[in-house]
Amino acid sequence: MNIALLGYGKMGKVIERIAIERGHNIVLKSSRDTVIDLSNTDVAIDFSVPTAAVNNINTCLKNNIPIVSGTTGWLENYPKVEKLCKETNGALIYSSNFSVGVNVFFELNKHLAKMMHQLKEYNVSIEEIHHTQKLDAPSGTAITLAEGIIDNSNQSSWKLDNASHENEIPITAKRIENIPGTHHVNYSSDIDTIEIKHTAHNRNGFALGAVIAAEWLVGKNGNFTMKDVLGL
């Protein structure tokens, strides 16, 4: 499989290594100033920056190249991208986090939210910790966790702050050197605390999940998520 890497930072380099280990070829490694030439490309993987992601995705869809995107911070444009995917009969997987473990964590989070829904004495909060180079806050993963809670409880929104209003989930974002990604979902009462947590030890899980998603996407048409890829 010939892969175009759109974004060749730390994640792009790990994806390159894992893709080659799995027998694939890297035919393009783009930076912000690279002209995107998608000839001889079977699938693209985008881990660029928020300002470049939408253009990268649109270019791939218009050129009939399946694309996997793990860039966060651009989702205000997601409805337009989704519309283009349908219009071009293209293939797209977006995920705020491609780690297999995190996607299991997403489903666990939804199930816990359903169980906690009627227990009004518990207040829910989310904390995420990432490396200092991460551009967006809160993380896309934290937002996905908040949305999973909102869809399965009486919570109506989230806020990047320790202080929140009723039915609003507070998200705390911390930036610390050399932290690949840690996410806590916390239900606290005067009596006790229930907490679920995912800790990434390195970038390998994110990169492997992205390559698995790319392998799965080739030959398909539609707008998918990692839940589709993993059959969760």
VEXLUM-521464 format. One line per field, with one value per residue (C-alpha): residue number from 1; residue in one letter; x, y, z. Coordinates in nm, 3 decimals. Each point is the difference from the previous one (the first is absolute). Example, Ala and Ser with C-alpha at 12.3 -4.5 7.8 and 13.67 -1.06 7.14 Angstrom:
2
n = 1, 2
res = a, s
east = 1.230, 0.137
north = -0.450, 0.344
up = 0.780, -0.066
***
This chain:
232
n = 1, 2, 3, 4, 5, 6, 7, 8, 9, 10, 11, 12, 13, 14, 15, 16, 17, 18, 19, 20, 21, 22, 23, 24, 25, 26, 27, 28, 29, 30, 31, 32, 33, 34, 35, 36, 37, 38, 39, 40, 41, 42, 43, 44, 45, 46, 47, 48, 49, 50, 51, 52, 53, 54, 55, 56, 57, 58, 59, 60, 61, 62, 63, 64, 65, 66, 67, 68, 69, 70, 71, 72, 73, 74, 75, 76, 77, 78, 79, 80, 81, 82, 83, 84, 85, 86, 87, 88, 89, 90, 91, 92, 93, 94, 95, 96, 97, 98, 99, 100, 101, 102, 103, 104, 105, 106, 107, 108, 109, 110, 111, 112, 113, 114, 115, 116, 117, 118, 119, 120, 121, 122, 123, 124, 125, 126, 127, 128, 129, 130, 131, 132, 133, 134, 135, 136, 137, 138, 139, 140, 141, 142, 143, 144, 145, 146, 147, 148, 149, 150, 151, 152, 153, 154, 155, 156, 157, 158, 159, 160, 161, 162, 163, 164, 165, 166, 167, 168, 169, 170, 171, 172, 173, 174, 175, 176, 177, 178, 179, 180, 181, 182, 183, 184, 185, 186, 187, 188, 189, 190, 191, 192, 193, 194, 195, 196, 197, 198, 199, 200, 201, 202, 203, 204, 205, 206, 207, 208, 209, 210, 211, 212, 213, 214, 215, 216, 217, 218, 219, 220, 221, 222, 223, 224, 225, 226, 227, 228, 229, 230, 231, 232
res = m, n, i, a, l, l, g, y, g, k, m, g, k, v, i, e, r, i, a, i, e, r, g, h, n, i, v, l, k, s, s, r, d, t, v, i, d, l, s, n, t, d, v, a, i, d, f, s, v, p, t, a, a, v, n, n, i, n, t, c, l, k, n, n, i, p, i, v, s, g, t, t, g, w, l, e, n, y, p, k, v, e, k, l, c, k, e, t, n, g, a, l, i, y, s, s, n, f, s, v, g, v, n, v, f, f, e, l, n, k, h, l, a, k, m, m, h, q, l, k, e, y, n, v, s, i, e, e, i, h, h, t, q, k, l, d, a, p, s, g, t, a, i, t, l, a, e, g, i, i, d, n, s, n, q, s, s, w, k, l, d, n, a, s, h, e, n, e, i, p, i, t, a, k, r, i, e, n, i, p, g, t, h, h, v, n, y, s, s, d, i, d, t, i, e, i, k, h, t, a, h, n, r, n, g, f, a, l, g, a, v, i, a, a, e, w, l, v, g, k, n, g, n, f, t, m, k, d, v, l, g, l
east = 0.000, 0.137, -0.056, 0.023, 0.086, -0.155, 0.189, 0.345, 0.055, 0.057, -0.320, 0.072, 0.341, -0.144, -0.273, 0.269, 0.195, -0.303, -0.137, 0.332, 0.015, -0.342, 0.121, -0.127, 0.174, 0.014, -0.030, -0.041, 0.110, -0.146, 0.071, -0.188, 0.182, -0.002, -0.206, -0.236, 0.052, -0.237, 0.101, 0.080, -0.179, -0.243, -0.089, 0.101, 0.053, -0.032, 0.168, 0.069, -0.120, -0.355, 0.058, 0.111, -0.225, -0.316, 0.191, 0.181, -0.325, -0.178, 0.290, -0.006, -0.376, 0.000, 0.275, -0.174, 0.264, -0.127, 0.120, 0.048, 0.020, 0.114, 0.051, -0.218, -0.106, -0.183, -0.339, -0.201, 0.055, -0.097, -0.353, 0.149, 0.254, -0.271, -0.211, 0.293, 0.067, -0.356, 0.012, 0.323, -0.095, 0.325, 0.140, 0.090, 0.079, 0.035, 0.079, 0.113, 0.214, 0.097, 0.132, -0.182, 0.008, -0.147, -0.285, -0.082, 0.019, -0.253, -0.251, 0.067, -0.058, -0.342, -0.101, 0.105, -0.191, -0.318, 0.047, 0.074, -0.287, -0.246, 0.253, -0.042, 0.240, 0.298, 0.160, 0.188, 0.321, 0.275, 0.373, 0.242, 0.381, 0.218, 0.347, 0.071, 0.010, -0.370, -0.171, -0.366, -0.169, -0.196, 0.120, -0.225, -0.004, -0.133, -0.271, -0.097, -0.023, -0.218, -0.226, -0.033, -0.115, -0.240, -0.161, -0.064, -0.096, -0.173, 0.322, -0.051, 0.344, 0.365, 0.224, 0.378, 0.010, -0.012, -0.310, -0.312, -0.373, -0.263, -0.004, 0.334, 0.307, 0.319, 0.314, 0.345, 0.287, 0.362, 0.316, 0.309, 0.321, 0.017, -0.355, -0.148, -0.354, -0.188, -0.377, -0.207, -0.378, -0.094, -0.335, 0.031, -0.240, 0.034, 0.026, 0.235, 0.148, -0.029, 0.268, 0.099, 0.335, 0.197, 0.374, 0.201, 0.362, 0.119, -0.129, 0.011, -0.364, -0.124, 0.217, -0.088, -0.371, 0.033, 0.176, -0.260, -0.272, 0.170, 0.025, -0.370, -0.112, 0.150, -0.273, -0.285, -0.223, -0.154, 0.069, 0.120, 0.138, 0.233, -0.310, -0.066, 0.362, 0.011, -0.359, -0.078
north = 0.000, 0.344, 0.256, 0.380, 0.154, 0.346, 0.147, -0.133, 0.096, -0.235, -0.196, -0.017, -0.153, -0.267, -0.078, -0.032, -0.253, -0.211, 0.011, -0.121, -0.274, -0.115, -0.017, 0.331, 0.269, 0.371, 0.190, 0.353, 0.172, 0.349, 0.302, 0.330, 0.118, -0.327, -0.020, -0.295, -0.243, -0.292, -0.197, -0.362, 0.038, -0.264, 0.178, 0.314, 0.040, 0.356, 0.102, 0.360, 0.318, 0.139, 0.269, -0.258, -0.295, 0.112, 0.082, -0.335, -0.191, 0.191, -0.055, -0.374, -0.030, 0.198, -0.229, -0.324, -0.081, -0.158, 0.199, -0.068, 0.316, 0.024, 0.376, 0.173, 0.360, 0.047, -0.160, 0.317, -0.090, -0.366, 0.034, 0.144, -0.280, -0.259, 0.154, -0.009, -0.363, -0.087, 0.212, -0.160, -0.351, 0.016, -0.182, 0.168, -0.108, 0.275, -0.082, 0.219, -0.296, -0.311, -0.200, -0.333, 0.033, 0.351, -0.113, -0.274, 0.274, 0.208, -0.286, -0.062, 0.372, -0.014, -0.307, 0.160, 0.319, -0.206, -0.165, 0.330, 0.188, -0.048, 0.052, 0.374, 0.020, -0.051, 0.286, -0.091, 0.164, -0.071, 0.065, -0.036, 0.029, 0.032, 0.108, 0.371, -0.009, -0.084, 0.293, -0.043, -0.010, -0.186, -0.300, -0.154, -0.314, 0.194, 0.154, -0.345, -0.123, 0.298, -0.060, -0.366, 0.106, 0.264, -0.256, -0.238, 0.229, 0.326, 0.198, 0.256, 0.150, 0.017, 0.287, 0.039, 0.106, -0.143, 0.211, -0.104, 0.050, -0.266, -0.269, 0.126, -0.227, 0.176, -0.099, 0.075, 0.005, -0.023, 0.021, -0.178, -0.098, -0.351, -0.110, -0.182, 0.016, -0.074, 0.029, -0.032, -0.009, 0.065, -0.042, 0.151, 0.020, 0.084, -0.373, -0.133, 0.039, -0.221, 0.053, -0.152, 0.086, -0.062, 0.062, -0.016, -0.106, 0.115, 0.091, -0.356, -0.075, 0.309, -0.075, -0.368, 0.079, 0.251, -0.254, -0.267, 0.253, 0.076, -0.371, -0.042, 0.307, -0.086, -0.119, 0.147, 0.304, 0.203, 0.193, -0.231, 0.000, -0.228, -0.164, -0.133, -0.109, -0.189, -0.132, 0.149
up = 0.000, -0.096, 0.275, -0.013, 0.337, 0.026, 0.291, 0.083, 0.360, 0.291, -0.067, -0.373, 0.065, 0.231, -0.255, -0.269, 0.205, 0.086, -0.357, -0.140, 0.264, -0.123, -0.360, -0.138, -0.205, 0.084, -0.328, 0.140, 0.320, 0.002, 0.215, -0.001, -0.314, -0.195, -0.319, 0.043, -0.290, 0.051, -0.309, 0.084, 0.337, 0.132, 0.326, 0.191, 0.374, 0.132, 0.326, -0.094, 0.173, 0.033, -0.264, -0.260, 0.079, -0.182, -0.319, 0.017, 0.042, -0.275, -0.241, 0.064, -0.036, -0.325, -0.136, 0.105, 0.263, 0.324, 0.299, 0.369, 0.213, 0.359, 0.007, 0.260, 0.044, -0.334, 0.069, -0.058, -0.368, 0.040, -0.148, -0.323, -0.021, 0.063, -0.279, -0.244, 0.088, -0.100, -0.316, -0.120, 0.115, 0.190, 0.300, 0.329, 0.352, 0.260, 0.361, 0.285, 0.105, -0.199, 0.294, 0.028, 0.378, -0.008, -0.224, 0.249, 0.266, -0.198, 0.015, 0.370, 0.063, -0.171, 0.199, 0.329, -0.087, -0.048, 0.340, 0.177, -0.164, 0.287, 0.280, 0.051, 0.295, -0.235, -0.194, -0.317, -0.119, -0.254, 0.018, -0.290, 0.007, -0.311, -0.109, -0.029, -0.382, -0.027, -0.171, 0.098, 0.341, 0.109, -0.196, -0.262, 0.212, 0.301, -0.217, -0.130, 0.359, 0.094, -0.300, 0.099, 0.346, -0.137, -0.234, 0.289, 0.290, 0.089, -0.056, -0.277, -0.072, 0.105, 0.104, 0.013, 0.363, 0.349, 0.070, -0.185, 0.007, 0.062, -0.270, -0.135, 0.007, 0.113, -0.195, 0.138, -0.254, 0.118, -0.211, 0.137, -0.177, -0.149, 0.080, -0.304, 0.136, 0.322, 0.044, 0.320, 0.031, 0.360, 0.181, 0.346, 0.294, 0.370, 0.071, -0.267, -0.348, -0.305, -0.262, -0.334, -0.156, -0.316, -0.008, -0.323, 0.056, -0.344, -0.348, -0.135, 0.081, -0.184, -0.303, -0.019, 0.019, -0.285, -0.221, 0.082, -0.090, -0.332, -0.080, 0.077, -0.198, -0.339, -0.237, 0.204, -0.049, 0.278, 0.318, 0.278, 0.355, 0.194, 0.142, -0.351, -0.045, 0.332, -0.009, 0.341
***
